[in-house]
Amino acid sequence: MEAYKVWVRKNRDLVRSLESLANGVTWILPERFANSEIAPEAVYALLGIVSSVNQHIIETPNDGHSLASKEQSIPWALVVSILKDVEAVVEVAAQHFVGDDRKWGFLAVTEAVKACVRLAAFRESGYRMLLQGGEVENEEEDVLEDNQGVKTNGVPVIYPVNGHSQNGHWITSDGPDGKPGIISKSLEGRAVAALNRFGQNAKMLSDPTWMSRLQPSPVPPAVMEIEKPTFATIWSSKGVSGRLFMLGEAVHIFRPLVYVLLIRKFGIKSWTPWLVSLAVELASLGIHSHATDLNHRAGKVHQLSSAERDELKRRKMMWALYVMRDPFFASYTRRHLEKAEKALNPVPLIGFITGKLVELLEGAQSRYTYTSGS
């Protein structure tokens, strides 16, 4: 496996080209939207999993000197990506073997597993906003910081073992080699570090035996310790706006599971799952917006990073998928697509392309995993 990782990192451009070529080939497989397409869907899912694994290998640091805050026992972003690919195969296989009505039980189990994984990723990230459903790690620096050094969105704080605090900024004590573990970005911190190094140098010059004491064993680099914020710590330190933010993210995580459970109970043709899912979506974004407004009223700077603001925009754009979901699609969207196809059919080439596009949209709409936005 290590040899494969080295090869992927050295040939990343070639790997991505091969992945693009393989994905393009899957679209020319015959009968892609036929009643039984387990094999093509499994091939497509396998290619997606391989692509996710390769991307994870490329993005993972190759050196062994990364901070402990970056180390995770489980790569949750990779797990979410794999589950999304597997879910498509689960839907196709369940539809083939047990029928359309009973497949929703299998999809409900899959969505429950995805919700648990996303909750684990949400906790592991320090209760930051999940980017692209947890497939992308949220690693941007935050804007606000409280008096204890805990970020407003619960980012884990790194404390040096032999360090001390200076106005909220942590500085390590220099070793005899003059290499500090952490240098504060503040002017006061840099001044204290410089004085500390000056004192160490003066001591070494006054003591002729300092070099002999250093020779037996090299001084190890400063060790970093991670203080992981617990849920209780985050909940108490965030305030009202932070708690609302966490609530809004939890609502967003459970939205797909609620949607599938309601479809399983009322059926895909019922308006109840469609309306409840949309209401949950609006509630999640409304809670996030209200949490941001509270920060502005308190005179604080906007706490969302640029990646988190882009994520909120992406979630709003995903509302377009509601026109592709039944019963809205069956009642309105399909009728307008058929009208457009009929009007453009006499036009050479344009009519042919429109017909194929409508056929593709109708085929994709029949799959939950293609329009779920989860």
VEXFIFI-263920 format. One line per field, with one value per residue: residue in one letter; z, y, x of N, C-alpha, C in turn. Coordinates in steps of 0.2 Angstrom, whole numbers. Example, Ala and Ser with C-alpha at 12.3 -4.5 7.8 and 13.67 -1.06 7.14 Angstrom:
res	(A,S) $
n_up	(39,35) $
n_north	(-28,-11) $
n_east	(66,64) $
ca_up	(39,36) $
ca_north	(-22,-5) $
ca_east	(62,68) $
c_up	(39,39) $
c_north	(-16,0) $
c_east	(66,64) $
//
This chain:
res	(M,E,A,Y,K,V,W,V,R,K,N,R,D,L,V,R,S,L,E,S,L,A,N,G,V,T,W,I,L,P,E,R,F,A,N,S,E,I,A,P,E,A,V,Y,A,L,L,G,I,V,S,S,V,N,Q,H,I,I,E,T,P,N,D,G,H,S,L,A,S,K,E,Q,S,I,P,W,A,L,V,V,S,I,L,K,D,V,E,A,V,V,E,V,A,A,Q,H,F,V,G,D,D,R,K,W,G,F,L,A,V,T,E,A,V,K,A,C,V,R,L,A,A,F,R,E,S,G,Y,R,M,L,L,Q,G,G,E,V,E,N,E,E,E,D,V,L,E,D,N,Q,G,V,K,T,N,G,V,P,V,I,Y,P,V,N,G,H,S,Q,N,G,H,W,I,T,S,D,G,P,D,G,K,P,G,I,I,S,K,S,L,E,G,R,A,V,A,A,L,N,R,F,G,Q,N,A,K,M,L,S,D,P,T,W,M,S,R,L,Q,P,S,P,V,P,P,A,V,M,E,I,E,K,P,T,F,A,T,I,W,S,S,K,G,V,S,G,R,L,F,M,L,G,E,A,V,H,I,F,R,P,L,V,Y,V,L,L,I,R,K,F,G,I,K,S,W,T,P,W,L,V,S,L,A,V,E,L,A,S,L,G,I,H,S,H,A,T,D,L,N,H,R,A,G,K,V,H,Q,L,S,S,A,E,R,D,E,L,K,R,R,K,M,M,W,A,L,Y,V,M,R,D,P,F,F,A,S,Y,T,R,R,H,L,E,K,A,E,K,A,L,N,P,V,P,L,I,G,F,I,T,G,K,L,V,E,L,L,E,G,A,Q,S,R,Y,T,Y,T,S,G,S) $
n_up	(0,4,-7,-17,-13,-14,-28,-33,-27,-34,-47,-49,-59,-70,-64,-62,-75,-80,-72,-76,-89,-87,-80,-91,-100,-94,-96,-109,-109,-113,-111,-99,-91,-89,-83,-75,-69,-61,-63,-71,-63,-51,-57,-59,-46,-40,-47,-43,-29,-30,-35,-24,-14,-20,-21,-7,-3,-11,-5,9,20,17,25,42,51,54,63,78,79,66,64,62,68,60,43,40,30,18,21,20,7,1,6,-1,-14,-13,-9,-21,-27,-18,-19,-32,-32,-22,-28,-39,-33,-23,-26,-30,-20,-8,-7,0,13,14,9,19,30,25,24,38,43,36,42,55,53,48,59,68,60,61,75,76,69,78,79,68,53,41,25,9,13,21,14,11,21,34,36,37,45,59,63,75,92,109,126,132,122,114,99,91,84,89,87,89,101,101,113,120,128,137,137,140,144,136,136,131,120,115,120,118,129,124,119,123,111,105,97,96,100,97,90,95,86,90,94,107,111,102,107,120,117,110,120,129,121,121,134,135,127,133,144,140,135,146,153,151,150,143,131,132,139,130,120,123,121,108,109,109,98,102,110,105,112,111,115,115,112,121,119,129,133,121,120,131,129,117,117,113,99,94,99,92,79,79,81,69,60,64,61,47,45,48,39,26,31,38,27,19,27,29,15,15,23,18,5,-12,-20,-12,-5,7,12,3,6,20,20,12,21,33,27,24,38,43,36,40,54,54,48,57,68,63,62,76,80,73,79,92,90,85,74,58,60,51,39,23,16,22,20,6,6,12,1,-9,-3,-4,-18,-20,-18,-31,-34,-29,-39,-47,-40,-35,-28,-36,-48,-56,-57,-62,-68,-77,-87,-92,-97,-108,-116,-120,-127,-137,-144,-149,-156,-171,-175,-183,-176,-164,-159,-158,-148,-137,-135,-131,-119,-111,-110,-103,-91,-86,-84,-74,-64,-59,-50,-33,-27,-36,-35,-22,-15,-4) $
n_north	(-6,6,8,10,22,31,30,36,49,54,53,61,69,61,51,58,60,47,44,53,49,35,38,45,34,26,33,29,17,4,5,13,18,8,-4,-14,-11,-14,-19,-8,3,-1,-2,12,17,10,16,29,27,24,35,44,39,40,54,57,52,60,72,70,74,69,69,65,75,82,92,86,90,88,75,61,47,41,44,54,62,55,43,47,51,38,32,39,35,21,21,23,11,3,7,4,-10,-14,-9,-18,-31,-31,-22,-6,0,-6,-2,9,6,1,12,21,15,17,31,34,29,37,49,47,46,59,66,62,67,80,82,78,89,99,104,112,119,108,105,103,92,85,80,87,93,105,117,130,146,154,169,175,174,168,173,162,156,148,144,152,144,132,126,115,118,121,117,121,109,114,128,145,157,173,187,180,173,159,154,145,139,142,129,123,123,134,134,138,131,136,151,166,176,189,206,207,194,190,198,193,180,183,189,178,169,177,177,163,162,170,163,151,156,161,149,137,124,120,115,102,96,96,87,73,68,73,87,85,90,102,96,94,96,92,100,94,101,98,93,99,109,117,120,128,139,145,153,161,163,154,142,141,140,127,120,122,116,103,100,101,90,79,80,73,60,61,65,53,43,48,47,33,30,38,37,40,49,57,73,77,72,80,93,94,91,102,112,109,111,125,129,126,134,146,146,147,159,168,166,172,185,188,189,201,210,210,217,210,202,195,178,167,158,160,149,143,152,151,137,139,146,136,127,133,134,120,119,119,106,102,104,93,82,70,74,85,85,76,83,96,99,89,91,104,101,92,100,109,100,96,108,111,101,101,108,106,96,104,100,86,86,92,82,71,76,78,65,60,68,63,50,51,58,47,41,41,44,52,64,68,76,74) $
n_east	(4,10,19,10,4,15,18,6,7,18,14,2,-4,-6,-13,-25,-29,-31,-42,-52,-54,-58,-70,-77,-79,-89,-101,-104,-108,-120,-138,-139,-148,-157,-169,-162,-147,-136,-123,-116,-118,-111,-98,-96,-97,-86,-76,-78,-75,-61,-56,-59,-51,-38,-37,-37,-25,-16,-19,-15,-3,14,25,31,29,18,6,-2,-15,-19,-20,-30,-39,-48,-51,-63,-69,-66,-73,-86,-87,-85,-97,-107,-105,-107,-120,-128,-126,-133,-146,-149,-147,-157,-169,-169,-170,-180,-189,-197,-205,-200,-187,-184,-182,-169,-162,-165,-158,-145,-144,-145,-133,-124,-128,-123,-109,-107,-110,-100,-89,-92,-90,-76,-70,-71,-83,-86,-93,-99,-92,-97,-106,-97,-87,-76,-63,-64,-53,-50,-44,-51,-61,-64,-60,-60,-56,-50,-43,-49,-57,-71,-79,-76,-63,-50,-37,-19,-7,9,20,30,27,22,9,6,-3,-13,-7,2,19,33,46,63,75,92,97,92,80,64,48,35,32,25,13,11,17,22,24,34,44,46,51,63,70,71,79,90,94,97,108,117,120,125,137,144,146,158,156,145,143,148,138,128,132,130,117,105,94,77,64,51,36,20,4,-13,-28,-43,-58,-73,-90,-98,-89,-88,-102,-104,-95,-98,-109,-125,-126,-117,-122,-134,-128,-123,-134,-141,-132,-133,-147,-146,-138,-146,-157,-158,-160,-173,-181,-180,-186,-199,-203,-203,-214,-225,-224,-217,-225,-232,-235,-230,-217,-209,-212,-209,-195,-191,-194,-186,-174,-175,-176,-164,-154,-160,-158,-144,-142,-148,-140,-128,-133,-135,-122,-118,-126,-120,-109,-98,-86,-90,-91,-90,-80,-72,-74,-84,-95,-96,-100,-113,-119,-118,-127,-139,-140,-143,-156,-162,-163,-176,-185,-183,-188,-200,-216,-216,-209,-217,-229,-226,-213,-210,-220,-217,-204,-208,-215,-206,-197,-206,-208,-195,-192,-193,-182,-167,-154,-154,-166,-164,-154,-160,-170,-163,-157,-169,-172,-161,-163,-175,-172,-162,-169,-177,-169,-165,-153,-147,-154,-155,-146,-139) $
ca_up	(0,4,-13,-21,-11,-17,-35,-34,-26,-39,-54,-48,-65,-74,-60,-63,-82,-80,-68,-80,-95,-85,-79,-97,-103,-91,-99,-115,-108,-116,-106,-93,-86,-90,-76,-71,-71,-56,-65,-73,-57,-47,-60,-58,-39,-39,-50,-38,-23,-31,-36,-18,-11,-23,-19,0,-3,-13,0,15,20,16,30,48,56,55,70,81,77,59,64,64,68,54,38,40,23,14,23,18,0,-1,7,-6,-20,-11,-8,-27,-29,-13,-22,-38,-30,-18,-33,-43,-29,-18,-29,-29,-13,-2,-7,4,20,13,9,26,34,22,26,45,43,33,47,61,51,48,66,70,57,64,82,76,67,83,78,62,47,36,18,4,16,25,9,11,28,35,39,37,51,61,64,82,97,116,131,134,116,110,93,92,81,93,84,94,102,102,119,120,135,141,136,144,140,136,133,127,115,119,118,121,131,120,122,123,104,102,93,100,98,94,91,94,80,92,95,114,111,99,111,125,114,109,127,131,117,123,140,134,123,138,149,137,134,152,155,146,149,141,125,133,141,124,116,124,117,106,112,105,97,107,109,105,115,109,120,111,116,122,118,135,133,116,121,136,127,111,118,110,92,93,100,86,73,80,80,62,57,66,57,40,44,48,34,21,34,39,20,17,32,27,9,17,27,15,-2,-16,-23,-7,-4,14,12,-1,10,26,18,11,28,36,23,26,45,44,34,44,60,52,46,64,72,61,64,83,80,71,84,97,88,83,67,55,62,45,35,16,13,25,16,0,8,12,-6,-12,0,-7,-25,-21,-18,-37,-35,-28,-45,-50,-35,-35,-34,-40,-55,-60,-58,-65,-71,-83,-92,-95,-102,-114,-120,-123,-132,-143,-148,-152,-160,-178,-176,-184,-171,-157,-157,-156,-142,-132,-134,-127,-113,-108,-108,-97,-85,-83,-81,-67,-59,-56,-44,-27,-25,-41,-34,-15,-13,2) $
ca_north	(0,12,9,13,29,34,31,41,56,56,54,64,72,55,47,61,59,41,44,56,44,30,41,46,28,24,36,27,10,3,4,16,19,2,-7,-17,-8,-15,-19,-2,7,-4,0,19,18,8,22,35,26,24,42,47,36,43,61,57,50,66,78,68,75,63,69,63,80,86,93,81,92,86,68,58,40,39,50,55,65,49,38,50,50,31,30,41,30,14,22,22,4,0,9,0,-17,-15,-9,-24,-37,-30,-17,2,2,-8,0,14,4,0,19,24,13,20,38,34,28,43,54,46,48,66,69,60,72,87,82,78,95,104,107,117,118,103,107,98,86,82,77,92,95,113,119,138,149,157,176,176,170,170,174,156,154,143,148,153,138,126,123,112,123,118,120,117,106,118,135,149,162,180,190,175,170,154,154,140,141,139,125,126,124,140,133,138,126,140,158,170,181,196,209,206,187,190,201,189,175,186,190,172,167,181,174,157,163,173,158,147,159,161,142,134,116,119,111,95,94,95,82,66,67,79,90,83,96,103,92,97,93,94,100,93,103,93,96,104,115,121,123,134,144,148,158,159,162,148,136,141,138,120,117,123,111,96,100,100,83,74,82,67,54,63,64,46,40,51,44,26,30,41,36,45,53,62,80,77,72,85,99,93,91,109,116,107,115,132,130,125,140,152,146,149,167,171,166,177,192,190,191,208,215,211,220,205,201,189,172,162,159,161,142,142,156,147,132,141,147,129,123,137,132,114,119,118,99,101,103,86,77,69,74,91,84,73,87,102,99,85,94,109,98,89,106,112,95,96,115,112,95,102,111,101,96,107,96,80,87,93,76,67,80,77,58,60,71,59,44,53,59,41,39,45,46,57,71,69,82,72) $
ca_east	(0,14,22,5,4,21,16,0,9,23,11,-4,-8,-7,-19,-32,-31,-34,-49,-57,-55,-62,-77,-80,-81,-95,-107,-106,-111,-127,-143,-137,-154,-162,-172,-157,-141,-132,-116,-114,-118,-106,-92,-96,-96,-80,-72,-78,-71,-54,-54,-59,-45,-32,-37,-35,-18,-13,-20,-12,5,19,30,28,30,12,4,-6,-22,-21,-20,-36,-39,-52,-52,-71,-71,-65,-78,-92,-87,-86,-104,-111,-104,-110,-127,-130,-127,-138,-152,-150,-148,-163,-174,-169,-172,-186,-194,-197,-208,-197,-180,-183,-179,-162,-159,-165,-152,-139,-144,-143,-125,-121,-129,-119,-103,-106,-110,-93,-84,-93,-87,-69,-68,-72,-90,-86,-97,-97,-91,-100,-108,-92,-82,-70,-61,-65,-47,-48,-43,-57,-60,-65,-56,-62,-51,-46,-39,-54,-60,-78,-82,-74,-57,-45,-31,-13,-4,15,21,34,26,18,5,7,-8,-18,-3,7,26,37,53,68,79,98,99,89,74,57,43,30,33,19,13,10,24,24,26,41,49,48,55,69,74,72,85,96,97,100,115,122,121,130,144,147,147,162,154,138,144,149,132,124,134,128,110,102,88,71,59,45,31,14,-2,-19,-33,-49,-64,-78,-97,-100,-85,-91,-109,-104,-91,-100,-114,-131,-125,-113,-127,-138,-125,-122,-141,-142,-128,-136,-153,-144,-136,-152,-162,-159,-163,-180,-184,-181,-191,-205,-205,-205,-220,-230,-224,-214,-230,-235,-231,-228,-209,-206,-213,-205,-188,-189,-195,-180,-168,-175,-175,-156,-151,-163,-154,-137,-143,-150,-134,-124,-136,-133,-115,-117,-129,-116,-103,-93,-85,-93,-87,-90,-74,-74,-76,-91,-99,-97,-104,-120,-121,-119,-133,-145,-141,-145,-163,-164,-165,-183,-189,-182,-190,-207,-221,-216,-207,-222,-234,-225,-207,-210,-224,-213,-199,-211,-217,-199,-195,-210,-207,-188,-191,-192,-176,-161,-148,-156,-171,-161,-150,-166,-173,-158,-157,-175,-172,-157,-166,-180,-169,-158,-174,-180,-165,-165,-146,-145,-157,-156,-142,-136) $
c_up	(0,-3,-18,-19,-14,-24,-36,-33,-31,-46,-53,-54,-69,-70,-62,-70,-83,-77,-73,-86,-93,-84,-86,-101,-100,-94,-106,-115,-110,-110,-99,-88,-88,-83,-72,-73,-65,-58,-67,-67,-52,-50,-58,-51,-37,-41,-45,-31,-24,-32,-29,-14,-13,-21,-11,0,-5,-8,7,15,21,22,37,53,57,62,72,79,71,59,66,63,62,49,36,33,18,15,20,10,-3,1,2,-12,-19,-11,-15,-29,-24,-16,-28,-37,-27,-23,-37,-39,-25,-21,-27,-22,-7,-2,-2,11,20,13,15,30,31,24,34,46,41,39,53,59,50,55,69,67,60,71,81,73,72,82,73,57,43,29,14,7,20,21,9,19,28,39,39,44,53,63,71,87,104,120,132,128,112,105,94,89,84,90,89,95,104,108,119,128,139,139,141,140,141,133,129,121,118,115,121,124,127,123,121,115,101,98,96,96,94,95,90,89,83,94,102,114,108,103,117,123,113,115,130,128,119,129,140,131,128,143,146,136,140,155,150,145,146,135,126,136,136,120,117,121,115,109,107,104,102,105,110,108,113,114,116,115,116,120,123,135,127,117,126,134,121,112,114,103,90,94,94,80,74,79,73,58,58,62,50,40,44,43,29,25,35,32,18,21,30,20,10,20,22,7,-6,-19,-18,-7,3,14,9,3,16,25,16,17,32,33,25,33,46,42,38,51,59,51,53,68,70,63,71,84,78,76,90,96,86,76,64,56,56,41,28,13,16,22,9,1,8,6,-9,-10,-3,-15,-26,-20,-25,-38,-33,-34,-49,-45,-36,-28,-38,-47,-59,-62,-62,-70,-78,-89,-96,-100,-108,-118,-124,-128,-138,-147,-151,-156,-168,-180,-177,-178,-164,-155,-154,-149,-136,-130,-129,-120,-108,-105,-102,-91,-82,-80,-74,-62,-55,-50,-39,-26,-30,-39,-27,-12,-6,1) $
c_north	(6,13,12,21,34,36,36,48,58,57,56,66,66,51,51,61,53,40,47,52,39,32,42,40,25,27,33,19,9,3,7,16,14,0,-10,-15,-9,-15,-12,3,5,-2,8,20,16,14,28,34,26,31,46,45,40,51,62,56,57,72,76,70,69,63,67,68,84,87,88,83,89,78,65,50,37,45,50,57,59,44,41,50,43,29,33,37,24,15,21,15,0,1,5,-7,-18,-14,-15,-30,-37,-25,-10,3,0,-6,5,12,3,7,22,22,16,27,39,33,34,49,53,47,55,69,67,65,79,87,82,85,101,108,113,115,113,106,101,91,82,79,81,94,103,114,126,140,153,165,178,172,173,171,168,153,149,147,148,147,131,122,121,117,119,121,117,115,111,126,139,154,169,184,186,172,165,154,149,143,138,134,127,127,131,140,133,133,130,147,162,175,188,199,208,199,186,193,197,183,177,187,183,169,170,178,167,157,165,167,153,150,160,154,138,126,115,115,104,92,92,89,75,64,73,81,88,90,96,99,95,93,96,94,100,96,98,97,101,110,120,124,129,140,148,154,156,158,156,141,135,138,130,117,117,117,104,95,98,93,78,75,76,61,55,62,57,42,42,48,36,25,32,39,42,50,58,68,81,77,78,92,99,94,99,113,115,111,122,134,130,132,146,152,149,157,170,171,171,184,193,192,199,212,215,214,216,204,195,183,167,163,159,154,141,146,153,141,133,143,141,126,127,135,125,114,118,110,97,100,97,81,77,72,81,90,81,78,94,101,95,88,99,106,95,95,108,107,95,103,115,105,96,105,106,102,98,102,89,80,88,86,71,70,78,70,57,62,66,53,46,55,53,38,44,48,52,64,72,75,80,69) $
c_east	(4,17,16,4,9,20,11,3,14,19,3,-8,-10,-13,-26,-34,-34,-41,-54,-58,-60,-70,-81,-83,-87,-101,-109,-108,-118,-132,-142,-143,-160,-164,-167,-150,-136,-124,-113,-113,-113,-99,-91,-94,-89,-75,-72,-74,-64,-52,-54,-52,-38,-32,-35,-28,-14,-13,-17,-5,9,24,27,29,24,10,-1,-13,-24,-22,-27,-36,-43,-53,-60,-73,-71,-71,-85,-92,-88,-94,-108,-111,-108,-118,-131,-131,-132,-145,-154,-152,-155,-169,-175,-172,-178,-191,-194,-200,-204,-189,-179,-181,-172,-159,-160,-159,-145,-138,-143,-136,-122,-122,-124,-111,-102,-106,-103,-88,-85,-90,-79,-66,-68,-78,-90,-91,-95,-97,-93,-102,-103,-87,-76,-69,-61,-58,-45,-48,-49,-55,-60,-62,-58,-55,-47,-42,-43,-57,-67,-82,-79,-68,-52,-39,-25,-9,3,16,25,33,23,14,7,2,-12,-14,2,14,29,44,58,73,87,100,96,83,68,53,37,32,26,19,12,17,27,27,33,46,51,52,62,73,76,78,91,99,100,107,120,124,126,137,148,149,151,160,148,138,144,142,127,125,131,121,107,95,82,67,54,40,24,8,-8,-24,-40,-55,-70,-85,-99,-96,-87,-97,-109,-100,-94,-105,-120,-130,-122,-118,-132,-135,-124,-129,-143,-139,-131,-143,-151,-142,-141,-157,-163,-162,-171,-183,-185,-186,-198,-208,-207,-211,-226,-230,-220,-219,-233,-231,-228,-220,-206,-206,-209,-198,-186,-190,-189,-174,-169,-174,-167,-153,-154,-159,-147,-137,-144,-144,-129,-126,-135,-126,-114,-120,-124,-109,-97,-92,-88,-89,-86,-84,-77,-77,-83,-96,-101,-101,-112,-123,-123,-126,-140,-146,-144,-153,-166,-166,-172,-187,-189,-185,-198,-210,-221,-214,-213,-228,-233,-219,-207,-215,-221,-208,-202,-213,-211,-197,-199,-209,-200,-187,-190,-186,-170,-156,-151,-162,-169,-157,-155,-169,-169,-157,-163,-175,-167,-159,-171,-177,-165,-163,-177,-175,-164,-158,-144,-148,-158,-152,-139,-129) $
//
